[in-house]
Amino acid sequence: MSILQVQGDAFRNFLFYIRSEVTKQDYISRFKIFMQYCRVENADELLYEDHKRIQSLITDYLVHLKI
């Protein structure tokens, strides 16, 4: 299993505004799970997807979580 990369300018900017370290770690952990679901290894890969595709991935993931 490869190491997921939750790095990049966009993700770093997102985390910059989260004050609580606990919340920050929780977001990172949950985002890694989302990345696994999307089958991407680097958070920046999601930036290059069409916005309709990203919306579909998020919707499908939320449905998946309800199951």
C-alpha positions in Angstrom: 0.0 0.0 0.0 1.4 3.4 -0.9 1.5 6.4 1.3 -1.2 8.9 0.7 0.1 12.5 0.1 -2.2 15.0 1.8 0.1 17.9 0.8 0.0 20.7 -1.7 -0.8 24.3 -1.6 -4.5 24.0 -1.7 -4.6 21.5 1.2 -2.1 23.5 3.2 -4.1 26.7 2.7 -7.3 24.8 3.9 -5.5 23.5 7.0 -4.0 26.9 7.8 -7.3 28.3 8.9 -8.2 25.5 11.3 -7.2 26.5 14.7 -7.8 23.3 16.7 -5.0 20.7 16.3 -7.5 18.0 17.1 -9.9 19.1 14.3 -6.9 19.5 11.9 -5.8 15.9 12.6 -9.4 14.6 12.3 -9.8 16.4 8.9 -6.5 14.9 7.7 -7.5 11.4 8.8 -11.0 11.6 7.2 -9.6 13.1 4.0 -7.1 10.2 3.7 -10.1 7.8 3.8 -11.9 9.9 1.1 -8.7 9.7 -1.0 -8.6 6.0 -0.7 -12.2 5.8 -1.8 -11.3 7.9 -4.8 -8.2 5.8 -5.5 -5.9 8.8 -5.6 -2.5 8.9 -3.9 -2.0 12.7 -3.9 -4.6 15.3 -2.8 -3.6 17.5 -5.7 -4.9 14.8 -8.1 -8.4 15.8 -7.1 -7.8 19.4 -8.2 -7.4 18.3 -11.8 -10.7 16.5 -12.0 -13.7 18.1 -13.7 -15.9 19.8 -11.1 -18.9 17.6 -12.1 -16.7 14.5 -11.5 -15.6 15.8 -8.1 -19.2 16.5 -7.2 -20.1 13.0 -8.2 -17.3 11.5 -6.2 -18.4 13.4 -3.1 -22.0 12.4 -3.5 -21.1 8.7 -4.1 -18.8 8.8 -1.0 -21.6 10.2 1.2 -24.0 7.6 0.0 -21.3 4.9 0.6 -20.9 6.2 4.2 -24.6 5.8 4.9 -24.6 2.1 4.0 
